[in-house]
Amino acid sequence: MKRIFILILILHPFFVFAEGLYSPTWGFSLDLPEYYEYTEGDGKDRFSFNGPEGAKFDLIIYNGAYANVKEMAEDITKKLGSKGEIDYFKYHEKQAAVLELNFGGDKSGWGLCVELAETKGSRPPFLLALAYGPAGKTDLNLFHFSALDSIAPSDAEKLYPGPITEYSYPRTEQIIIPIANSGATAAVYKNDAEAAQVFIEREYVILTTYMKTPALQKAWLRYYRAIYRDSYARVGNIALALIKKWGRGTVDRAFAQKALAFVQGFKYERNNEGSDFLNLVSAAGNGNGDCDSRAILWAIILKYADIRAAMMVSPKFSHAMGLADIAGAGARFEAYETKWLVAETTSNVDIGLIDKEQADPKNWFGVLFE
């Protein structure tokens, strides 16, 4: 099978519904697009959701039922009566397979089999996820891919590209790139920038479907969470190289200011086609990008330096700024039970300063990445 190059309540005690979903029992997490609603399941090993335009999403855990992913994928395909192909790959050193769901009727879609956390037994637990819907609605494939890509089989993948993107763009060959305006270099994977940009454009298309709905703000939150997760490991060596270059020191504010000056030094560029969001590998390497690219890159650098960071977004001003949980004087924005110090990423001003015309917190909403 050709690899997929993606272009385009009452809470059950076994499963936590928050910003995304998390299973304390099995350790996997899931961050489905908006308007996916939990419909049935046992709250532990089986979950079913209904999504937009007839989309469906089923998730099942198999513990000890299969010796390996090949055995599982072939058996599941047979039981489903699917005529689609199967392709196997390694996802972050875990056994995995992509299933093409072809039922020969009015439904089609995609499936994912992936190993969960390592166990000492010979038969590890596996996760099966099926994303499908009416066969005639090919635009639903974007939702299917996004839903499957939002799966993190364990804590190790919570800040790692999703399984569908990793399958489509395997991270196998590293290259060394210069880091803009720093004199430092870092290793990235050869296709990291391309994979990240394709991911961003796909998620942006999904975001646009919510533009005239009450779910728009939640869809924006998911969009930025998804980019942060996909980007975190891709720019990890860049962040570590900058930390080594600058020196971490002991004062959080001083380090945050250095990181802020780094992104403030980028050339301001916008592209009105598509997402208007430059992937963070290209942004850091070339020294350009818009406000939200800079704010997320800044937040990731701070995360690698063990400083808690977030972002605030204003639809009114079409602007984004960084947020940091650090001490000291300056303007603050309260969100998620924290009074964050603000960071303007596109003007050469110190951390804690904000244009007085944009200072009303009512015009902003906070984005917590984790």
C-alpha positions in Angstrom: 0.0 0.0 0.0 1.3 3.4 -0.9 2.1 5.6 2.2 -0.5 8.2 3.0 0.9 11.7 2.3 -1.8 13.8 4.0 -2.1 17.0 2.0 -4.7 18.4 2.5 -21.5 15.0 31.6 -20.9 12.3 33.9 -17.4 11.1 33.8 -16.5 7.5 34.0 -13.7 6.9 36.5 -11.6 5.0 34.0 -11.4 7.8 31.5 -10.8 11.5 32.0 -12.6 14.0 29.7 -10.7 17.3 29.8 -8.7 19.2 27.1 -8.5 15.9 25.2 -9.1 12.5 26.7 -6.8 10.4 28.9 -7.0 6.8 30.1 -5.5 6.3 33.6 -5.9 2.6 33.1 -3.9 2.2 29.9 -2.0 5.5 29.7 -3.1 6.6 26.2 -4.5 9.9 25.4 -6.7 11.3 22.6 -7.6 14.8 21.4 -10.5 14.5 18.9 -11.8 17.4 16.7 -14.7 19.3 18.1 -18.2 17.8 17.8 -17.0 14.3 18.4 -19.4 13.0 21.1 -18.9 10.0 23.3 -21.8 7.7 22.6 -21.1 4.3 24.2 -18.5 1.9 25.6 -17.5 0.4 28.9 -15.4 3.4 30.0 -12.2 1.3 30.1 -11.5 -0.9 27.1 -14.1 0.3 24.5 -15.1 3.7 23.4 -17.3 5.0 20.5 -17.8 8.5 19.3 -20.0 10.2 16.7 -18.4 13.0 14.8 -19.4 15.7 12.2 -21.1 14.7 8.9 -21.6 11.1 9.9 -18.0 10.4 11.0 -17.5 7.6 13.5 -14.6 6.8 15.8 -14.2 3.6 17.7 -11.3 2.7 20.1 -10.8 -0.7 21.6 -8.0 -2.1 23.8 -6.9 -5.7 23.3 -4.8 -7.0 26.3 -3.0 -10.3 25.7 -5.1 -11.2 22.7 -2.3 -10.9 20.1 1.4 -11.7 20.0 2.3 -9.0 17.5 0.7 -6.2 15.4 0.7 -8.3 12.2 -1.4 -11.0 13.8 -3.8 -8.3 15.2 -4.1 -6.3 12.0 -4.9 -9.3 9.9 -7.4 -10.7 12.3 -9.2 -7.3 12.7 -9.3 -6.8 9.0 -10.9 -10.3 8.6 -13.4 -9.7 11.3 -14.4 -6.4 9.9 -14.8 -7.8 6.4 -12.6 -5.0 5.0 -11.0 -5.4 1.6 -8.5 -2.7 2.2 -4.7 -3.0 2.5 -2.5 -3.1 5.6 0.9 -1.4 6.0 3.2 -1.9 9.0 5.6 0.6 10.5 7.4 1.5 13.7 5.9 4.3 15.7 8.4 5.7 18.2 9.7 2.1 18.6 6.2 0.7 19.0 4.7 -1.9 16.7 2.0 -0.2 14.5 -0.1 -0.7 11.4 -2.3 1.5 9.2 -5.5 -0.2 7.9 -7.3 0.9 4.9 -11.0 0.3 5.7 -12.9 -0.7 2.5 -16.2 -2.4 3.3 -17.3 -2.4 -0.4 -20.5 -0.5 0.5 -21.5 2.8 1.9 -18.8 3.2 4.5 -15.0 3.6 4.3 -12.2 5.0 6.4 -8.9 4.2 8.1 -7.7 2.3 11.1 -4.7 2.2 13.4 -3.2 -0.7 15.4 -0.5 0.4 17.8 1.3 -1.2 20.8 0.7 0.5 24.2 3.2 0.8 27.0 5.8 -1.9 27.2 5.0 -5.0 29.3 7.1 -7.9 30.5 4.7 -10.5 28.9 5.0 -11.9 25.4 1.6 -10.5 24.4 1.6 -6.7 24.9 -1.6 -4.6 25.0 -2.7 -3.1 21.7 -4.9 -0.2 20.8 -7.2 -0.4 17.8 -8.7 2.8 16.5 -11.2 3.0 13.6 -12.1 6.2 11.9 -14.8 5.9 9.2 -17.9 7.3 7.7 -20.0 7.6 4.6 -17.9 6.5 1.6 -19.0 9.3 -0.6 -17.8 12.0 1.7 -14.1 12.0 0.9 -13.5 15.2 2.8 -14.1 13.3 5.9 -10.7 11.7 5.4 -9.1 14.8 6.9 -11.2 14.3 10.1 -10.3 10.6 10.1 -6.6 11.3 9.8 -6.7 14.1 12.4 -8.6 11.9 14.9 -6.1 9.0 14.5 -3.1 11.4 14.6 -4.3 12.7 17.9 -3.7 9.4 19.6 -0.7 9.2 22.0 -0.3 5.5 23.0 1.7 6.4 26.1 3.1 9.4 27.9 6.2 9.1 25.7 4.2 10.3 22.7 2.3 13.1 24.3 4.9 15.5 22.9 5.8 13.6 19.8 4.3 13.7 16.2 1.2 11.7 15.9 1.2 8.1 14.4 -0.4 9.0 11.0 2.1 11.9 10.4 5.0 9.7 11.5 3.8 6.9 9.2 3.5 9.3 6.2 6.9 11.1 7.0 9.2 8.7 8.8 11.8 10.4 10.9 14.9 8.4 9.8 17.6 10.7 8.5 19.0 13.6 10.4 20.6 16.8 9.0 22.4 19.7 10.6 20.9 23.1 10.1 21.9 26.6 11.3 19.7 28.3 13.9 18.9 31.8 12.7 20.8 34.8 14.3 22.5 32.6 16.9 25.7 31.1 15.5 24.5 27.7 16.7 23.5 24.6 14.8 21.2 21.7 15.6 20.2 18.3 14.2 16.7 17.9 12.8 15.2 15.1 10.7 15.4 15.7 7.0 11.6 15.8 6.5 10.7 17.5 9.8 9.9 20.9 8.2 7.8 19.4 5.3 6.0 17.0 7.6 5.2 19.8 10.1 3.9 22.1 7.4 1.6 19.4 5.9 0.3 18.7 9.3 -0.4 22.4 10.0 -2.2 22.8 6.7 -4.4 19.8 7.3 -5.3 20.9 10.8 -6.1 24.4 9.5 -8.5 23.1 6.9 -10.3 21.3 9.8 -10.2 24.5 11.8 -11.9 26.5 9.1 -15.0 24.2 9.2 -15.7 25.6 12.7 -15.5 29.3 11.7 -19.2 30.0 12.0 -20.0 27.7 14.8 -20.1 28.0 18.6 -17.1 25.6 18.8 -14.7 28.0 17.1 -12.7 28.9 20.2 -12.3 25.3 21.3 -11.3 24.4 17.8 -8.6 27.1 17.9 -7.4 25.6 21.2 -7.1 22.2 19.7 -5.4 23.5 16.6 -2.6 25.1 18.7 -2.3 22.1 21.0 -1.9 19.9 18.0 0.8 22.1 16.5 2.7 22.2 19.8 2.6 18.5 20.2 3.7 17.8 16.6 6.5 20.4 16.8 7.9 19.8 20.3 10.3 16.9 19.4 11.0 18.4 15.9 12.6 21.5 17.4 13.9 19.8 20.6 17.6 19.9 19.5 17.2 23.5 18.4 15.9 24.4 21.9 18.7 22.5 23.6 21.4 24.1 21.4 20.1 27.6 22.3 20.0 26.7 26.0 23.6 25.6 25.7 24.5 28.7 23.7 22.9 31.2 26.1 23.5 29.3 29.4 20.5 28.4 31.4 21.5 30.2 34.6 19.2 30.3 37.6 16.9 33.3 36.9 13.9 32.2 34.9 13.1 35.8 33.8 16.5 36.4 32.4 16.4 33.2 30.3 12.9 33.9 29.1 14.0 37.4 28.0 16.9 35.9 26.0 14.5 33.5 24.3 12.1 36.3 23.6 14.8 38.5 22.0 15.6 35.5 19.8 12.1 35.2 18.3 11.7 39.0 18.3 14.6 39.1 15.9 12.8 37.1 13.2 11.7 38.8 10.0 7.9 39.3 10.1 6.3 37.4 7.3 2.7 36.4 6.5 1.3 34.2 3.8 -2.4 34.8 3.2 -2.8 31.5 1.5 -3.6 28.5 3.6 -2.9 28.5 7.3 -0.6 31.6 7.4 1.4 29.6 10.0 5.1 28.7 9.3 6.2 25.5 10.8 8.6 25.9 13.7 11.6 24.1 12.1 11.6 26.5 9.2 10.9 29.5 11.5 13.9 28.7 13.7 16.2 27.9 10.9 15.4 30.8 8.6 14.5 33.4 11.2 11.0 34.4 10.0 7.4 33.8 10.9 4.2 35.4 12.2 3.2 36.0 15.8 1.7 32.6 16.6 4.7 30.7 15.2 7.0 32.7 17.3 4.9 32.4 20.5 4.7 28.6 20.2 8.4 28.3 19.5 9.2 30.6 22.4 7.0 28.4 24.7 8.7 25.2 23.6 12.2 26.7 24.2 11.0 27.7 27.7 9.5 24.2 28.3 12.9 22.6 27.5 14.4 25.0 30.0 11.9 23.8 32.6 9.9 27.1 32.6 6.1 26.8 32.3 4.7 28.7 29.3 1.5 29.1 27.3 0.1 31.5 24.7 -2.7 34.1 24.5 -4.6 34.8 21.3 -6.8 37.7 20.2 -9.2 37.2 17.3 -10.0 40.9 17.5 -6.4 42.0 16.9 -5.4 38.9 14.8 -2.5 38.6 17.2 -0.8 36.1 19.6 1.6 36.6 22.5 3.6 34.3 24.7 2.8 33.7 28.4 5.2 32.5 31.1 4.7 31.5 34.7 7.6 33.5 36.1 8.0 36.2 38.8 8.6 39.9 38.4 6.9 43.1 37.4 4.9 43.5 34.2 1.5 43.0 32.6 -0.2 39.7 33.4 -3.0 37.6 31.9 -5.0 35.3 34.1 -5.9 31.9 32.7 -6.0 28.3 33.9 -5.6 29.4 37.5 -2.3 31.2 36.8 -1.4 34.9 36.4 1.0 34.7 33.5 3.5 37.3 32.5 2.9 38.4 28.9 5.5 38.3 26.2 5.2 40.3 22.9 7.1 38.3 20.3 6.9 40.7 17.3 8.1 44.0 18.8 11.5 44.6 20.5 10.2 45.2 24.0 11.0 43.6 27.3 9.0 40.7 28.7 5.9 42.0 30.6 5.1 44.9 28.2 2.0 45.1 26.0 0.6 47.8 23.8 -2.0 49.7 25.9 -4.5 49.5 23.0 -4.4 45.7 23.2 -4.2 45.4 27.0 -7.9 44.6 27.8 -7.9 40.9 28.7 -11.5 40.5 27.4 -10.1 40.5 23.9 -7.8 37.5 24.5 -8.1 33.8 25.3 -5.4 31.6 26.8 -4.0 28.5 25.2 -2.5 25.9 27.5 -0.5 23.3 25.6 -0.4 20.5 28.1 
